[in-house]
Amino acid sequence: MAPSVVPIAGSHSGRPHSVKRRPVHFLLQDGTSFDGQVFLLDNQALAPFIGTRKGGWVNVVDVVWRSTRAPLAHLVLQASHLALAVALDAGA
């Protein structure tokens, strides 16, 4: 599935940014794991994105729990609970 692109106005270069949905695998400190998607700007790396969230919160959409394959449309994750986050595509 190709990432969706949403133009965002107001870049420092005068050109609009675009935001892409990027697939990510998450492993929590308690051993729970799930796949989901986060919205990243073009050429934005995953680690700095997660590390700089205001209050440490990360929005994740299209979540699928690995243990049960149960879907969830949206969750808000506190980054301090993460043990690992791995981009599942080459662009993140």
C-alpha positions as CSV (number, residue, x, y, z in Angstrom):
1,M,0.0,0.0,0.0
2,A,1.4,3.4,-1.0
3,P,1.7,6.0,1.7
4,S,-1.0,8.7,1.6
5,V,0.3,12.2,1.2
6,V,-1.3,15.3,2.7
7,P,0.1,18.7,1.8
8,I,0.9,21.0,4.8
9,A,1.3,24.7,4.3
10,G,3.8,26.8,6.2
11,S,7.2,25.3,5.7
12,H,10.4,27.4,6.4
13,S,11.5,27.0,2.8
14,G,8.2,28.5,1.4
15,R,7.2,25.2,-0.1
16,P,4.5,23.1,1.5
17,H,5.5,20.0,3.5
18,S,3.8,16.7,2.8
19,V,2.9,14.3,5.5
20,K,3.0,10.5,4.9
21,R,1.5,7.6,6.8
22,R,4.4,5.3,7.6
23,P,4.0,1.7,8.9
24,V,5.8,1.0,12.2
25,H,6.2,-2.0,14.5
26,F,6.0,-1.2,18.2
27,L,7.2,-3.3,21.1
28,L,6.2,-2.1,24.6
29,Q,8.2,-2.6,27.7
30,D,5.7,-5.2,29.0
31,G,6.3,-7.3,25.9
32,T,3.1,-6.3,24.0
33,S,3.6,-5.6,20.3
34,F,1.5,-4.1,17.6
35,D,1.8,-2.6,14.1
36,G,0.4,0.7,13.2
37,Q,1.0,3.9,11.2
38,V,2.3,7.3,12.2
39,F,2.2,10.5,10.2
40,L,5.7,11.7,9.3
41,L,6.9,14.7,7.2
42,D,8.9,14.0,4.1
43,N,12.4,12.8,5.1
44,Q,11.6,12.8,8.8
45,A,13.2,10.0,10.7
46,L,11.2,7.9,13.1
47,A,13.4,8.1,16.2
48,P,13.6,11.9,16.4
49,F,9.8,12.1,15.7
50,I,9.0,9.8,18.7
51,G,11.6,11.5,20.9
52,T,10.3,15.0,20.4
53,R,6.5,14.5,20.9
54,K,5.1,17.1,23.2
55,G,4.5,15.4,26.5
56,G,5.8,12.2,25.1
57,W,2.6,11.2,23.3
58,V,2.5,9.6,19.9
59,N,-0.7,9.2,17.7
60,V,-0.8,5.8,16.0
61,V,-3.6,4.8,13.5
62,D,-4.6,1.6,11.9
63,V,-3.3,-0.5,14.8
64,V,-3.2,-4.3,14.7
65,W,-2.2,-6.2,17.9
66,R,0.3,-8.9,17.0
67,S,-1.0,-11.4,19.5
68,T,-4.7,-11.3,18.6
69,R,-4.7,-9.6,15.2
70,A,-7.4,-7.4,16.7
71,P,-7.7,-4.0,14.9
72,L,-7.9,-0.6,16.5
73,A,-8.5,2.6,14.5
74,H,-6.5,4.9,16.7
75,L,-4.5,4.9,19.9
76,V,-2.4,7.5,21.8
77,L,0.9,6.0,23.0
78,Q,3.1,7.4,25.7
79,A,6.6,7.1,24.3
80,S,8.1,6.2,27.7
81,H,6.4,2.8,27.5
82,L,8.2,1.9,24.3
83,A,11.0,-0.6,24.2
84,L,11.4,-0.5,20.4
85,A,9.9,1.1,17.4
86,V,10.9,-0.1,13.9
87,A,9.9,1.5,10.6
88,L,8.5,-1.1,8.3
89,D,9.4,0.9,5.1
90,A,12.6,2.4,3.9
91,G,11.2,6.0,4.1
92,A,11.1,6.3,7.8
